[in-house]
Amino acid sequence: MQMGPLQILLIAIVVLVLFGRGKVSALMGEFGKGITAFKKGVNDGTAELEKDASVVAKDVTPEEKDKV
């Protein structure tokens, strides 16, 4: 059974009634901060890996005197 837009709207209304607008807003704000922190961590890790890979690539690149 797939959830259609009407079911999603009904669930959103129930959540809003149970927790209130302020609580839901604060929860979504924290969720957004978590996603931002996750993306920043992924980007930092990717940048670090690329930096390490460029250092390794320089190590295996032959010098001018070694070229035939």
N, C-alpha and C positions, 0 to 999 in steps of 0.2 A: 504494500500500500504506500503510495507516494503522498507526501505532504504538499498540498496545494497552497496558494497564497492565503486562502481563507483560514486554513488550519494554522498557518504561521501567525497570522494576525490575531487569532483567538489565543494562542499561546502567549504572544507578546502582551495582550491585554491582561491575561491572568497573572503574568509575572509582574506587570506594572501595578496591579491591584494588590498583590501579596506583599511586594517589597516597597512600593512607593517610588515616586519619580526620583527623589534625591538619592536613594540607595542604588537604584539601577544606574543613574548617571555616574555616581562615584565608581561603581563596579566597572562600567564601560571605560571610564578614564584610566583606571588601573590596568585594565586589559590592553588598552592602547599603549600605555607606557611599557608594558611587558613586551609587546610586539616590537616597539621601537628599540628596546634594549637588545632583543634577540637579533634584529637586523643589524644593529651596530656590531654585535659580537661576531656575526657571520662575516661582515665586511672586514673587521679587524683581522680575523683569522685568515681570510682570503688574501689580504694584503701581506700578511706575514709569510704565508706560503709562497706567494709570488716573489717576495724579496729573497727568501731562502733559495728558491729555484733559480733566480738570476745569479746568485752567488755561486751556486753549483755549476751553472752553465758557463760562467767565466772560468771556473777551475778547469773545465775540460776543453775549453777552446784553445787550440794550438797557438803558440806565439808566432810572430813573423819569422823568427829564425828557425822554427821547427817545420815550417811549411816547405814543401818540395817545389 
